[in-house]
Amino acid sequence: MHEHKRFDDEAATWDDDPGHEKRQVAVAQAIREAVTLSPRMKAVDVGAGTGRLSILLADLVGSVVVTDPSAGMVQVARERIEAAGLSDRLRAVQADLTTDRLDGAYDVVWSSMALHHVEDLDGLLGSVAGLLVDGGRLAVADLDEDPDGAFHADKPDFAGHHGFDRKRLADQLARAGFADVGFVDATTILKGDREFGVFLCTATKVPEAGGDH
């Protein structure tokens, strides 16, 4: 995947961009407000990059498995986790959750700005639903629909999604086994002379009890 290579190359300096930090702080705040977190919870971070979001939320849960397909990002995440003194609760693993399996059951899955890079979104959402306990919570931040592809205009080989239509994403989540899907505006990203909206989407894993929902 050429995208993994790009993220490998950019990993070391990723957190130097003040826009990335501002975005993760805003997303962390939105998750705090939208999801009830507790110290007994086990979390997974999907497409975590340098792990910044999980480091910001680490004190609110028991443990986090920080995942990213990019080896470079995972290496930086490990260094950041160590530097933050969180190695007892956070661990970073190289994994593409569309195809790679994680052991265990988790109470919450969060993600920031990763979904639009995932080509097989139905596959990923199904995998995530499989990781969560019944009633487990999903909290995903990503771009609102960007139909003309302006956000990724500077990346001619971009093969992901140009943001998401909220209604269509809600339908995909329902098909993957989620209910109580809700959206809030989390933050905006200024790129060039345009502002792009970032939503936080929350949803609850439905028990697979003969489709009673």
TAPE-V929691 format. One record per pair of residues at least 4 apart in sequence whose C-alpha atoms are under 8 Angstrom apart, sorted by sequence separation. I is the first residue (numbers start at 0). J is the second residue. If there is no record, write none. Layout:
I;J, I;J
//
This chain:
0;4, 1;5, 2;6, 3;7, 4;8, 5;9, 6;10, 9;13, 12;16, 15;19, 16;20, 17;21, 18;22, 19;23, 20;24, 21;25, 22;26, 23;27, 24;28, 25;29, 26;30, 27;31, 28;32, 29;33, 30;34, 31;35, 36;40, 47;51, 50;54, 51;55, 52;56, 53;57, 56;60, 57;61, 69;73, 70;74, 71;75, 72;76, 73;77, 74;78, 75;79, 76;80, 77;81, 78;82, 79;83, 80;84, 81;85, 85;89, 86;90, 95;99, 96;100, 110;114, 113;117, 119;123, 120;124, 121;125, 122;126, 123;127, 124;128, 125;129, 126;130, 127;131, 131;135, 145;149, 148;152, 151;155, 163;167, 164;168, 165;169, 166;170, 167;171, 168;172, 169;173, 170;174, 171;175, 172;176, 173;177, 189;193, 190;194, 206;210, 14;19, 31;36, 47;52, 57;62, 67;72, 68;73, 80;85, 81;86, 94;99, 96;101, 131;136, 145;150, 163;168, 172;177, 173;178, 189;194, 190;195, 13;19, 14;20, 44;50, 47;53, 57;63, 67;73, 80;86, 94;100, 114;120, 117;123, 151;157, 172;178, 188;194, 189;195, 66;73, 187;194, 188;195, 205;212, 172;180, 187;195, 188;196, 44;53, 80;89, 187;196, 188;197, 53;63, 80;90, 151;161, 186;196, 187;197, 65;76, 150;161, 169;180, 185;196, 186;197, 53;65, 184;196, 185;197, 186;198, 77;90, 148;161, 184;197, 185;198, 77;91, 147;161, 184;198, 185;199, 50;65, 76;91, 146;161, 183;198, 184;199, 145;161, 146;162, 182;198, 183;199, 74;91, 144;161, 145;162, 165;182, 182;199, 183;200, 42;60, 47;65, 48;66, 73;91, 144;162, 145;163, 182;200, 41;60, 42;61, 44;63, 46;65, 47;66, 48;67, 73;92, 108;127, 142;161, 143;162, 144;163, 181;200, 182;201, 38;58, 40;60, 41;61, 42;62, 43;63, 44;64, 45;65, 46;66, 47;67, 73;93, 142;162, 143;163, 144;164, 180;200, 181;201, 38;59, 39;60, 40;61, 41;62, 42;63, 43;64, 44;65, 45;66, 46;67, 48;69, 141;162, 142;163, 143;164, 144;165, 180;201, 181;202, 37;59, 38;60, 39;61, 40;62, 41;63, 42;64, 43;65, 44;66, 45;67, 46;68, 97;119, 141;163, 143;165, 179;201, 180;202, 36;59, 37;60, 38;61, 43;66, 49;72, 50;73, 70;93, 97;120, 108;131, 179;202, 180;203, 36;60, 37;61, 48;72, 49;73, 65;89, 67;91, 69;93, 107;131, 178;202, 179;203, 27;52, 48;73, 51;76, 63;88, 64;89, 65;90, 66;91, 67;92, 68;93, 97;122, 98;123, 105;130, 106;131, 114;139, 177;202, 178;203, 26;52, 49;75, 50;76, 54;80, 62;88, 63;89, 64;90, 65;91, 66;92, 67;93, 68;94, 97;123, 100;126, 104;130, 105;131, 106;132, 115;141, 177;203, 178;204, 49;76, 61;88, 62;89, 63;90, 64;91, 65;92, 66;93, 67;94, 68;95, 96;123, 103;130, 104;131, 105;132, 112;139, 114;141, 115;142, 177;204, 178;205, 23;51, 24;52, 27;55, 48;76, 49;77, 51;79, 57;85, 64;92, 66;94, 67;95, 104;132, 106;134, 107;135, 108;136, 109;137, 110;138, 111;139, 112;140, 113;141, 176;204, 177;205, 23;52, 27;56, 50;79, 54;83, 66;95, 97;126, 101;130, 106;135, 107;136, 108;137, 109;138, 110;139, 111;140, 112;141, 176;205, 49;79, 50;80, 96;126, 105;135, 106;136, 107;137, 108;138, 109;139, 110;140, 111;141, 112;142, 172;202, 20;51, 24;55, 54;85, 57;88, 96;127, 107;138, 176;207, 57;89, 14;49, 13;49, 53;89, 10;48, 10;49, 118;158, 150;190, 50;91, 118;159, 116;158, 117;159, 118;160, 116;159, 117;160, 115;159, 116;160, 115;160, 140;185, 150;195, 115;161, 115;162, 128;175, 115;163, 124;172, 128;176, 46;95, 128;177, 121;171, 125;175, 145;195, 45;96, 124;175, 125;176, 143;195, 142;195, 143;196, 121;175, 142;196, 143;197, 142;197, 143;198, 141;197, 142;198, 140;197, 141;198, 140;198, 141;199, 52;111, 140;199, 11;71, 139;199, 140;200, 10;71, 11;72, 138;199, 139;200, 7;69, 10;72, 43;105, 138;200, 139;201, 6;69, 7;70, 8;71, 41;104, 42;105, 45;108, 47;110, 137;200, 138;201, 7;71, 11;75, 41;105, 42;106, 43;107, 44;108, 45;109, 46;110, 47;111, 137;201, 138;202, 3;68, 4;69, 6;71, 7;72, 10;75, 40;105, 41;106, 42;107, 43;108, 44;109, 45;110, 46;111, 136;201, 137;202, 3;69, 6;72, 40;106, 41;107, 42;108, 43;109, 44;110, 45;111, 46;112, 47;113, 136;202, 137;203, 3;70, 40;107, 42;109, 46;113, 136;203, 137;204, 45;113, 46;114, 135;203, 136;204, 134;203, 135;204, 134;204, 133;204, 134;205, 132;204, 133;205, 134;206, 131;204, 133;206, 133;207, 128;204, 26;111, 23;111, 34;136, 34;138, 30;138, 26;140, 2;157, 29;185, 26;185, 25;185, 26;186, 25;186, 22;186, 22;187, 22;188, 34;201, 33;201, 30;199, 18;188, 29;199, 26;199
//
